[in-house]
Amino acid sequence: MATADHSLSQYDRSKVPNGKNFRIAMVVSEWNEVITESLYEGAKNTLLDHNVAEENIERIDVPGSFELIYGASQAQQKNFDAIIAIGCIIQGETRHFEFISNAVAHGIKDLNLNHKAPVVFCVLTDDSIEQSRSRSGGEKGNKGVEAAVTALRMIGL
């Protein structure tokens, strides 16, 4: 959906189904909370804009991005139509960034292969806080908007 020439928040509304009867969980990392909160708000507002009822959106908070995997696996057991995993991992001085980024990506991939409800990857893996700000409501748009649109479209599969 997003390319170098487009905002993460731009999409073709005609390709997005009506979310009237959908139940969606959002698992949100508390680490880098300023960023993840902005991603959550972008996703939630997009879901509401596509007629997902507020009572059909459940937020599950977890301490960090690594814990998104467990939180999403618990949400899959509650018969949601889709789950959005929201996190932000920023490169530091050690290889910790690589380990966490890879583990989260593989964990969410595994959930998609082994369970009924799609888990949408809304985890920023940026080199700096400035890049994360740009992708969570700044000049590049909001990855949360893109994740919500992806969730709605994946439910239709």
C-alpha positions as CSV (number, residue, x, y, z in Angstrom):
1,M,0.0,0.0,0.0
2,A,2.7,2.6,1.0
3,T,5.6,3.5,-1.3
4,A,8.3,6.0,-1.2
5,D,6.0,8.4,-3.1
6,H,2.9,8.0,-0.9
7,S,1.9,8.6,2.7
8,L,1.2,5.7,4.9
9,S,-2.2,7.2,5.5
10,Q,-3.3,7.3,1.8
11,Y,-5.6,4.5,0.5
12,D,-8.4,3.8,-1.9
13,R,-11.6,3.8,0.3
14,S,-13.5,1.8,-2.4
15,K,-11.3,-1.2,-1.6
16,V,-12.1,-1.2,2.1
17,P,-15.1,-3.2,3.3
18,N,-17.6,-1.9,5.7
19,G,-16.6,-2.9,9.2
20,K,-20.0,-2.8,10.7
21,N,-20.0,-6.4,12.1
22,F,-16.3,-6.8,12.6
23,R,-14.6,-7.3,16.0
24,I,-11.0,-6.2,16.1
25,A,-8.4,-6.4,18.9
26,M,-5.4,-4.0,19.0
27,V,-2.4,-5.2,21.0
28,V,-0.4,-2.1,22.0
29,S,3.2,-2.0,23.3
30,E,3.7,0.4,26.1
31,W,7.4,0.8,25.2
32,N,7.9,4.0,23.1
33,E,4.4,5.0,24.3
34,V,4.3,8.3,22.5
35,I,4.7,6.6,19.2
36,T,2.5,3.6,19.9
37,E,-0.3,5.7,21.2
38,S,-0.3,7.8,18.0
39,L,-0.3,4.5,15.9
40,Y,-3.2,3.3,18.1
41,E,-5.2,6.5,17.6
42,G,-4.6,6.4,13.8
43,A,-5.8,2.8,13.6
44,K,-8.8,3.3,15.9
45,N,-10.0,6.4,14.1
46,T,-9.7,4.6,10.8
47,L,-11.7,1.6,12.1
48,L,-14.4,3.9,13.4
49,D,-14.4,5.7,10.1
50,H,-15.2,2.4,8.4
51,N,-18.1,1.7,10.7
52,V,-16.5,-0.7,13.2
53,A,-18.5,-0.1,16.4
54,E,-16.4,1.3,19.3
55,E,-17.6,-1.6,21.5
56,N,-16.2,-4.0,18.9
57,I,-12.7,-2.6,19.3
58,E,-10.7,-4.0,22.2
59,R,-7.4,-2.7,23.3
60,I,-4.9,-5.0,25.0
61,D,-1.8,-3.3,26.5
62,V,1.5,-5.2,26.8
63,P,4.9,-4.0,28.2
64,G,7.0,-4.1,25.0
65,S,7.1,-5.2,21.4
66,F,8.3,-8.7,22.2
67,E,5.2,-9.3,24.3
68,L,3.0,-8.4,21.2
69,I,3.3,-12.0,20.2
70,Y,1.8,-13.4,23.4
71,G,-0.9,-10.7,23.5
72,A,-1.9,-11.4,19.9
73,S,-2.0,-15.1,20.5
74,Q,-4.4,-14.5,23.5
75,A,-6.6,-12.3,21.3
76,Q,-6.8,-15.0,18.7
77,Q,-8.4,-17.3,21.2
78,K,-11.2,-14.7,21.7
79,N,-12.6,-15.0,18.2
80,F,-11.7,-11.6,16.9
81,D,-12.0,-11.1,13.2
82,A,-8.5,-9.5,13.1
83,I,-5.8,-8.4,15.5
84,I,-3.5,-5.4,15.0
85,A,-0.1,-5.6,16.8
86,I,1.2,-2.1,17.4
87,G,4.8,-1.5,18.5
88,C,7.9,0.6,18.0
89,I,11.5,-0.7,18.1
90,I,14.2,1.9,17.6
91,Q,17.8,1.0,16.8
92,G,20.2,1.5,19.7
93,E,23.8,0.9,20.3
94,T,23.5,-2.9,20.6
95,R,22.2,-5.8,18.6
96,H,19.1,-6.0,20.9
97,F,17.2,-4.2,18.1
98,E,17.9,-7.0,15.6
99,F,16.9,-9.7,18.0
100,I,13.6,-8.1,19.1
101,S,12.7,-7.0,15.5
102,N,13.3,-10.5,14.1
103,A,11.6,-12.3,16.9
104,V,8.4,-10.1,16.7
105,A,8.3,-10.4,12.9
106,H,8.7,-14.2,13.0
107,G,6.2,-14.5,15.9
108,I,3.5,-12.6,14.2
109,K,4.2,-14.6,11.0
110,D,3.8,-17.8,12.9
111,L,0.4,-16.6,14.4
112,N,-0.8,-15.9,10.8
113,L,0.1,-19.3,9.7
114,N,-1.3,-21.2,12.6
115,H,-4.5,-19.4,13.5
116,K,-7.8,-18.3,12.1
117,A,-7.7,-14.5,12.6
118,P,-5.1,-12.4,10.7
119,V,-2.6,-10.5,12.8
120,V,-1.5,-7.3,11.2
121,F,2.1,-6.1,11.7
122,C,2.0,-2.5,12.8
123,V,5.5,-2.4,14.3
124,L,7.8,0.4,13.4
125,T,11.5,-0.7,13.2
126,D,13.3,2.6,12.7
127,D,16.8,3.9,13.0
128,S,15.8,6.9,15.1
129,I,12.9,8.4,17.1
130,E,12.6,11.0,14.3
131,Q,11.8,8.3,11.8
132,S,9.2,6.8,14.1
133,R,7.6,10.2,14.6
134,S,7.4,10.7,10.9
135,R,5.6,7.3,10.5
136,S,3.2,7.7,13.4
137,G,1.4,10.8,12.2
138,G,4.2,13.0,10.9
139,E,5.3,13.7,7.3
140,K,5.2,10.1,6.2
141,G,1.6,9.6,7.5
142,N,0.5,7.1,10.1
143,K,1.3,3.4,9.9
144,G,-1.7,2.8,12.2
145,V,-4.1,4.0,9.4
146,E,-2.4,1.5,7.0
147,A,-2.7,-1.3,9.6
148,A,-6.4,-0.7,10.1
149,V,-7.1,-0.7,6.4
150,T,-5.1,-3.9,6.1
151,A,-7.0,-5.5,8.9
152,L,-10.4,-4.7,7.3
153,R,-9.2,-6.0,3.9
154,M,-7.8,-9.2,5.4
155,I,-11.1,-10.0,7.2
156,G,-12.7,-10.2,3.7
157,L,-10.4,-13.0,2.6
